[in-house]
Amino acid sequence: MDSGWIVEEQPFHPEHLKAYEGLFTLGSGYMHIRGSLEEHLSGAAQNMTYTRMPANVTSEKFLQTECEWGTYVPGVFGRHPLLSNEMVNLPFFLGIAPIVDGERLDLKTCSIEDYSRQLNLRTATLTRTFTWRTGAGKRIDMEFARFIDAAHPHLCIQRMRLTPDADLDLSVRAGIDADVRTNGYDHFTGVQLSLAGRVGIDCVVRTDAGDTMGALTRLVAEADWRYESTARTAELVTDVLLPAGRTFVLEKRTAVTTSRDLEAVEAEHLLTDTSVRGYDELHAEHMAVWEHRWRGCDVEIDGDDASQRAMRVSLFHLLRAHVGGDCRVAIDAKGYSGEAYWGRYFWDTEMFLLPFFLYTEPARARTLVDFRVQSLAGCRRNAAKYGYPGARYGWESDAEGDECCPNWQYADHEVHVTADVVYGLTHYARATGDEDYLRGPGAEVLVETARYWLARLDQREGDDYLSLLGVMGPDEYTPISSNNAFTNAMVGVALFLASCYGRFGGATVEECEAFAAAADALPEPRSEDGTLVLQCEEFEALAEPRFEELWKDRSRSFAAQVSQERLYRSKCLKQADVLMLMMLFPDNYTAQEVRTAWDYYLPYTTHDSSLSAGVHAIVAARLGLKDEAWRFWQMGRGIDLDVERGGAAEGIHIANAGAMWQMAVFGFAGMQTAMGTQVAISPLTLSPRMPDQWSRLAFPVVWKGVPVHVEITRKAVGVLNRGTGPLVVRVGDRDRKVEAGEQVTWETPT
């Protein structure tokens, strides 16, 4: 077994099931299914109705359940009465429950031996094997396997194999359960279930937003089936006398379609067309697609199995969660593996997710930036609701671009997302060399957001500069602040770009001049001696956080142990703020300025956010703080894999998955992003700072259209040009031209 590609659950612990459900989520981009057990657990109802209230998610206590089904199709939203539009949890179609001599398989109550459940990251396949000893003393070898077909993204394929050591009476119930809730709320206004042929079930649901979803299941097995149903559930049931040593094999194939599909897919035709191919043939086709995906992005780490596995877990979920060819959606904050963030889109898209796709598969990155362009109408509505012209991007956006955040603190004040979007569009243009994007699709975004900023700026009496007042920066524990350094810098960049490209988006000459003047008039707050970039004007006047006294349990977030009121009046950071600014614009700050900010803000930072570790690891690597960089890398790699602390129970931390790639490539390999320079022909620049724990780091990237492969060891840095034209590469302070097909090696800088 290649441990770098396998994530294993062994043995089974009911208290860890939700964490593994999130971690073992499978997806084809088009649809995603949490890693729930086929046979389910007794007493773990999925139709509980309750009211989830708006809250600070960092400290929110979620409903404690043993497991949580989740079937998601990106873009299928419903209307929650308190929480606005949210992604709908659709019918659960994985159900396969074997019953032996009247005893139903249940991992909590049955006697189970040699249990192992494995997610094969390379093949995107989930398998489970164990031995079931029944109450009557019979021994049954069990195997479940499933994959969502990458070659046919609407299709989920399952297989169960059961082999007894004695004759037994076997019943199997395989069905679809539409009696599910989303955050405790029922979004279905209609459910229709029916028998489809002799061995199929057809399920159609209608949501309160008017979407429809269909799941058509067909069984393949040597058995006769009968149909049983209730108002919201349907099952096919068989009874078989199974002799000792004979294997019973059941395949279950489900085709999913929705009214939002870009191209009409007939579920019946899909199942019929693929019925002539067996499980292994379809699986091989699926694996070939994933092999191609991995070839373009795999990060290889030698000398550290734990880091290699964590890296590939992150890449797997990034690849799975991206909806190829559909710019009507992006990647939600839980990577379509849970409902904690309602399936909405945050600044995570530009800051943490986009770079991975930009430098591995730019065509996929294009859909993420196009998403922001196509949702501009919703952003105009957002601005108008606040009484502003132009466009204002939602802190929590649905597929239409409308603000859905139910918490006023974030919705009203975390406005930097509007500038972050412009940063993302610009990053795309520079990384791909497609500067025409800012003259074409992106131009209107630049202009409309700049018009919003001009109206949002204030000039206080006596000031000779403009101010952004009442804002919340990346640090969500410092609300309603004045001139947040991160926000001011991002807005300044957005206004400057609007002044440059505004005429392509309909701006007048006078508007472009106003954009440029406003960009120049935004201040960067600093300490009196000028050595420290202040997070905001008020930061030094806030109270000390008294961590030693108030933060007793460091295994839990600080926000979970003190009131929000205390957070808001104290010098405590949820995550990197000034340091994130310095990470994004490294050429704007000296090493001493970055170190001064590091020394000042790190003691105040709680890292309550999963977005914090990656930024700190990259900044630490650039500063040469190897121990600190390694500490934050370890923090990041455990966020989803530490099942004992909850891990991915409420869904994958997809922004951290993107940050894992950035830590390896931007941090430890020291690759400079295309935003580090405005020169179109800038070289690919590497300044390796590999951890002592690793002996080799290797990865592919695409630099301004040229695919290359980078390999870093203790002694050498090698760059292979896989493109068709030459590329200039800088390692340390040495520039060399690498011709197409050529590999050039440098001594690793010390």
N, C-alpha and C positions, 0 to 999 in steps of 0.2 A: 504494500500500500504506500503510495506517494503521499506522505503526510502534508506536503505543501499544497495539495489539491483537495484534501479531505477534511471536512468538519464533522466530528462524530459526537453523538449523544450516547453515553454509555456509563452506567446503566440508566434506567428510566426513573426519574424522580418527578412526581406530579407537581411539586412546587416550582419546577423549572420549565414546565411545559409551555407556558406562554412565551418565555424567552426564546425557546427553540422554535416556536411557531413563527415568531418574527424573523429570527435568524435564517430559518429554512424556507422563507418565502421564495416561490418560483414565479417566473414571469416571462412573457414573450414581448414585453413592451405594450402590446395590445391589451393583455389581461394579466392579472397577478393574483396569486392564491397563497395565503399564509400556510405554513407547514403544519396544518392540523391533522390529527389522527383520522384515518378513514372510518374506524369503528366508533370514534368518539368516546367520551367518558360518561358514565351514568351520573345523572343528577346535575350535569353542567349545562343548564338551559341556556339557549342562545336567543331567546325571545323576551328577555327581561326588559320591561319598560321602566325608565327612570329619567330624571331630569338632570342633564349635565349643565352646570352653570358656568358662565364666563369666569375665568380665574387666571392667575399667574401660573402658566404651565410648569415653570421650574419647580414650584412647590405644590402643584395640584396633586391631590390624592385620587387616583383613578379607582374605579370600581374593582374590588378584588374578586376576580374570578379565576377558576382553574385553567380555563382555556378560552380562546376567542377566535371564532371563525372569521375569515376575511376573504371575500372575493371582490376584486375591484377592476373596473374598466375605466381608465383615465378619461376624465371629461364627463362622466355620468354623475351629476350632482343632484342633490335634493335640497329642499327648503326646510331648515330647522327653525322652530319658532323663536329661539333665543340666540342661536349661534350663527345665523345667516346660512348661506349656501355651503353645503358640505358634501364630500364624496360619499356615495351611497355604497353600503355593504350589500352586495347582491346575493342571490340564492347560493347555498352551499351544495355543490354537486359531487363532492368527493366521496360521499358515504358508501362504504362497503362494510357490512357487519356480519362476520361468520358466527354461527351458533352451533355448538357441538353437543349432542345429547341434551339439548335444552339449556346449556350453559353459554351465555353470550360473552364473546371476547370483551374484556374490560381490563386495561392495564392496572387499574387501581385494585381490583378485587380478585383477579385471576392469578394463578401461579405462573410466573414468567421467568425463563432462564436464558442466559446468553444473549441478552438484548443489545442490539446495536442499530442505531439509525445514523445514516451517513448522507451528507450532502456532498456530492462530487461536483466541485466548482468547475472543473474542466468541461464536464459534459452536461452541467445544469440538470442533474438527475438526483432525485431523493429516493433512497432505498431504506428498507427497514427489515431486519431479520431477527428472529427470536424463536425460542421453543416454548410452547404453551402446554403445560401439564394440567389437564382437566381435573375436576373433582373426582372423576371416576378413575383417575390414574393413567389416562391415555396421554401419549406424547405426540405433539403435532408440531412439525417444523413449518414456520410461517415466513413468508416473504411478501412484502409490499414494495412496489416501485411506481414512480410517476415522473412525468416530465410534461412541460408545456412546450409544444412542438415549435421550435424556432423556425422551421421551414414552413409551418402552417400555423401562424400565430393565434388563430381562433380555436385551436384544437388542444385539448388536454387528454393525455393518454395515461391510463393506470393499468396496473396488473397486480393480481394477487395469486400467489401459489401456496397451496396447503397440502402437506403430506403427512398422514398419520402413521403411527406404528401399530394401530389396531383398527378393526372395522369400526365405523362410527356412522351415526345419523347426522348428516350435515345439512344445515339450513344456511342460506346466504340472503341477506337483504341489501339491495343496492338501489340507491335512490337520490332524490333531490329534495332539499329542505329549504323552502322559501319563507319559513317562519323565523326570520332573523331581524335584528335591529341594528341601527347605526347610532352609536353613542346613546343607546337607550331609546331611540326614536324610530317609529315605523314610517318609512318613506314610501311604502307601496300602497297605491290606490287601487290596484287590481292584481290578482294572481290567478293564472289559469294553468292547470296541470291536466295532462291527458296521456293516455297510452299511445305510443307512436310505433305502429307495426306490432310485431310479437315480442320484440326484445328492446323496446325503447321507451323513453319518457320525454315528453315535450313540456317545457316550463316557460311561460311568458309572464313577465311582471311589468307593470307600468308604475313609474315613479311620480311623486307629487310635482315634479318639474316638467312632466310630459314626455320623458324618455321611456322607451321600452327596451327590455333586455330579454333575449331568448337563450335558453340552454337546452340543447337537444342531446340526450344521452342514449347511447346504444351499447348493449352488452354483447360480448363474444364469449361463449362457453358451451360445453356439451351438457346442456340442462334444459329443462322446461320451466317456464317462468309464469307466475301469476301476478296480476297488478292489484296493488292496494293503495288507497289514498285517503287523505283528509283534506281539509280546506286549503292547507298550505304545504302539505308534504305528499310525496308519491314515492312508492317503492316497487321494485320487481323482486319477487321472492321465489326461491327454488328450494326443494327438498331432495337430497341426494343420499343414497346409501353408498358410502365411500369405503372400498376395501383397504386393508392395511397395505401400505407401500405405494398406493396409487396417488398421483398428484392431481389435485383439482386446480385447474387454471381458469381464472376469470380475467378478461380484459374489459375495461370500461372506457369508452371514448365519448368525450363530450365536446360539442361544438358550440361556441358562444358567439352571439351576434347582438348588436344594439342598433337603435335608430340613429345613432351618431356615426355609424361606420362611414368612412370616406368612400369605400367601394362596397357595393352590395355583395354580401357573402351569403349564399344559401347553405344553411347548416346541413340540410338533407343531402345536398350535392357533395359537400365536403366530406361527410361521413361515408357516403357511397363511393366517392372517388378514391378514398384512402383505405377502403375495406379490403381491397385486393392485396394490400401489403400488411405483413405481420408486424408485431411489436418490434422485433429486432431490426427490420428493414427501416421502419419509420424512425426508430431511435438512431440508427446510423446516419440517416439524413439530417436529423436534428443535431447530432454531434458534429457533423461536418460544418454546419453553420457556426457553432460555438468555437470550433477550432480556428476558423477564419477570424472570428472576433478576438480571440486571445492572441493570435499572431500579431495583431495591430496594437496591442496595449499591455501585454503582460510585463510586470516588473519582477525581475528575478533577484532574489536576495540569498546569497550563500553564507552559511555559518550561523544561521539563526532561524530555525524552523518556525518558531512562534511568530516572528515578524513576517516570514514568507506567507504563512497561512492567513494572518490578519490582512496583509496587503491584498491577497487574492480574494478574500471575502469582500473587501471594499470594492474592488474592480468588478467582481461578479454582480453586485447589486447595482452599481452604476450602469453596467451593460444591460442588465435585466430591466431596469426602470425606465430607460430611455424609449420613448415612443417614436420609432423611426418613421420619417416621412410625414409626420402630422404636427404642424406648427400650431394647432389649436390648443395644445396642452404643453406643459413643461414637465418637470419632475417635482412632485410634491415633497414636502419636508420630511415625510416618512418613507419615501421611495415606494409608495403604494404597498405598504406592508402593515399598516395600522391606521387608526383613526384619531390619534392624539392631536394631530394638527389639521384635522378635517379635510385632508387631501388638497390643501391650498399651496400656493406658490409664494415664496419669500425672496429676500435678497440672496438667499442661498444659491439661487440659480446663477447669478452673475459672479458672485465671489468665490463659491466653493465647488460648483458643479461644472460650469462652463469651461474652465481651464483644462480639465481632463479631456474633454471632447475636442477642444480647440487644437490640442497638441497630439492627439492620437487619431481622430477621425473628424476632420473639420466639417464634413457634410452633416454630421449629427449635431455639431455645434450650431450650424446654420438654423436648424429648427428651433433651438432655444432662443436665439436672438429674434428670429421671425415671430416667435410667440409674443414677444413684447410689442412688436410692430402691429400684429393683427389684433391685439387687445387694446389698442389706443383709444377706441371709442369708449370703453369702460372707464379708462383713466380720465378722459374728458368729463365723464359724469362725476367721477370722484372730485375733481377740482371744482366743478360747478356746485356740488353739494356744500362745499366749504366757502363758496362765494368767490372763487378765483377763476381767472381765465386759464386757457391752456390745458395741460394734462398733468395729473398727479397719480402716480402708480400706487396701488394699494399695498399696505404692509402685508396683508394676507389676501392674495388675489385668487379669485376663481378663474375659470377658463375664459370668462368674458372680460376680465380685467377689473371687475368691480371690487371695491374694498369690502371684505367680509369679516374683518377682525372685530370681535364683540367687545374688546377691551379698549376703552377710550384712550388710555395712556399711550398705547402703541399706535392705534389707528390715527389719532390726532397728531402725534408728535414725532413718530419715528419716520420722518419724511426723507431721510437720506436714501431710502430705496429708490426714489425717483431719479436721483443722480447716479446711483449704483447701476441702474439700467443703462444709462448713457455710457458709463464706464464699460459695461459689458459689450455694447454695440461697437465701441471703439476698439476694445480688445480683440473682438472678432476681426474687424477691418485690418488691424495691424498684424495680427498673427497669421492671417491668411494672405495678406498682401492685397486684399480686396478693398482698397480705399473708396472705390465707387459705391460701396454699401452705404457710406455716410452721405453720399451725394444722391443716393436713390432711396431704397426702402427706409433707411434710418434717419433721413433728413427731417421728415415731419416730426419724428419723436424728439429730435434735438430742439427743434423750434418750439413745439408745443410745451415741452417741459421747461424750456427757458422762459417762456411767457409766464408760466406758473411761478417760477423763481422770482422774476421781477416783481410780481405782485406780493410774494411772500416775504420779501426783504423789508427791513425797517431801517430807518436812520434816526437814532435817538438824539435828543436835543444836546448840542455841544459836541457830538461826535463828528469827525471828519471822515468816517468810514461807514459802510453799511453793516448791518447785523442780521443774523438769523437767530431769532429769539423763540423761546418755547419749543425747543427741539430735544429729542432723545437720540443720542448716538448709538453705536453698536452696544455700548454698555447700558443695558436696560435697567440698571439700578440707580441711574442718575437721570431723572426725568426733568422735563420742562427747563432745560438749561439754556444758557446764552452762548452763542458762538462756539458750539462744539467743534473742536479742531478737525475731526474726521469729516463731519458734515460740511463744514465750510470749504474744505479742500476739494471734496467731491463735487460740490455745487460750483465751485470756481472752475473746475475742469469742464463741467457740463456747459457752463455759460460761455467759456472760451471756445469750445467746439461749436456751439451754436452760432457764435459770431463768425466762425470760419466757414461753416457749411450752411448757414441759415438761408441763404438765397435759394438753395436747392429745395428747401422745405417751405417756401412761401414767405419768408421773412423779408421785411423792407430793409433798405440800407440803414435807416434810422434805428430800427430794432436791432440790427446786428451791432451797430455802434453802442447801443445801450447794453447789449449782452456783454460786450467786451469791457465796458466801463464798470459794470457790476462785478465782473470776475476779478478785476484789479482792486476793487474796493472792499473785498471780503478779507477780514483780518485772520491771522493765526494767533490765538492767545498764547502768551508765554509768561514765564515767571519774571519777576522784576529784574533779575540779572540776565535774562534772555537765554539761559542755558537749557531750560526745561519747557518743552511744548506742553501746555496745559490742556487737559481733556476738555475743559470748558472754563468760562470766566469764574464760575463759582467754586470750582473743585477744591481749592485750598482752604476755602472757608467752611467746608463741610466738617461734621464731627468725625472723630476717630471711630473706627468700627468696633473696637474692643473684642477682637476675635478670641483672644485667650479666655475671656470671661463668658462670651455668648455662644461661641461655636464649639460646643462640647464634643459633638460626635462628627468627626471629620469624614466619616463614611457617608454622611448625608449632606445635602446641599445646605449652605448657609441660609438660603431663603426659606428652607423648610423648618428652620429653628428660631427665626426672628420674624417680626411683623414686617409687612411691606412698608409701613410708615417708617420703621427704623432704617430699612434699606435706602429709602429715598432721602434720608437726611445724613447719611454716613458716607465716608470715603471707602466704599466697597464697590468693586467692579465685578460684574457678572462674567465678563470676558474681555479680551483685548480690545482696546479702543484706539488710543494714540499709537500703540504698537502695531495695530493693524494698518493704520495709515502709513506708517513707516515701512511695513512689509510691502504694501502696494506700490509705494513710490520711493524705492531705496536710493535713487540718485538725488533726491531732494534733501537728504539729511546726512550729516557726517556720522562716522562710526561713534564718535564721542556723544553726539546728540542722541543717537539710538541707545547707547549704553546708559546715559543719564535717565532717559525715559524708562528703560528696563529696571534700573535700580529703584526708581521711585514708584512705579506702578505695580510691579510684581508683588510686593508684600501686601498690597491692597486687593489683589485679584483673587476671587473665590473659585474661578473656573467652574461655576455652576452650569455654564452652558457647554454643550458638546462642541461648540464652535471655537472654543478657546485654546485647546491643546495644540491644534495644528499651527495656528498663528505663532504661538510662543515657541514651538519647536523650530520653525523656519527662522524666526528672528534670532533665537539662541545660536543656531548653526551659523548664521551670517556673522554673529559676534565672536565666534570661536568658542562658545560656552558648550563644550561637548557633553559634559555631564547633564546640564540642564536640557539640552536638545534631546538627549536620550531619555531623560525623565518624561518629557512631554510626549515623545514618540510612544513610550510605553503607556502613558495615559490614554492617548488616542487609540492605540491598537486594542485596548481592553474595553472600550465603551460598549460595543455590541457583543463581544465574545465573553464577557464576564457574566455568565448566566446567573450566578449566585447573587449578584447585586441587581438583577433585573434585566440587564443587557437590552435586548431588542423586544422586550415583552410588549411594549406599546408601539413597536415598529422600529425599523432600522433607522439609525441616525445618518441619513444619507449625506448631509453636508460634511459630517466627519469622514465619511467614505471618500468624498472628494478631497478632503484635507489630507487624508492618508497618502494619496497619490502626490499631492503638492509637497508634503513633508519629504517624501523620497526624492522627488525630481527637483523642486525649487530649493529645498533645504539641503539635503545630504549630497545631492549631485550638484547643487549650486547653479542650476540653470536659470539664466535671466529671462524674464518674460518679454514679450514683444512690447509691453507697455513701459519697459525700462528705457526705451529710446524712441525717438520719432523718425529715425533714419530708416527708410524703407529697405535698404540693403544691409542692415545691421547683421553682424555675424551671430551664429549660434554660440552663446557664451556659457562656459561651464567653469565653476570654481568648486571642485569637490571637497566635501567635508564629511566623509563617510564615518559612521560610528565604528568604534574599536571592535564592537561585537560582530561586525560583518567583514567578510573577506572579499566579497564581490557584489556589485550592484549593476544591473543591466536593464535597459528598457528601450523601446522604440519611441520616437517622437516625429512629428511633422513640423519642420521649421519653414514657414513661408512657402508652403507647397512642396518642400523637398523632404521625403521620408528618409530618416536616418536611424541607425541603431547605435546606442551609446553603451559602453562597457567600462566600468571603473573597478580597478583592483588596488591593492596597496602600492603596486609599483607603476601601474600604467593606466592611461585613459585612452580608450580606442573609440573612434567614430567611423562607422561604415556608412557611406553615402549610397542609399538604395534608390536614388532618384535618377533622372535623365540629364541633369545639368550639374555644374559645379556649385560648391557651397563653401563659404568661408566660416571656419570654426575657430573660436578662441578658447583656449584652455589656460587658465591663469592669466598671464600677460602675453601669451604667444599666439599669434594668428597664423593659420595655415589654410591653404585652399585644398579642399577635398574634392577630387573629380568624381563624376558619376561612376559608381561601381567600385570606387577605391576605399580602402581602409587606412586611416592614418592614426599613428599612436604618439602620444606625448608621455613624458614622465609625469607621474602624479605630483602636482604641486604640494609642497610641504607648508 
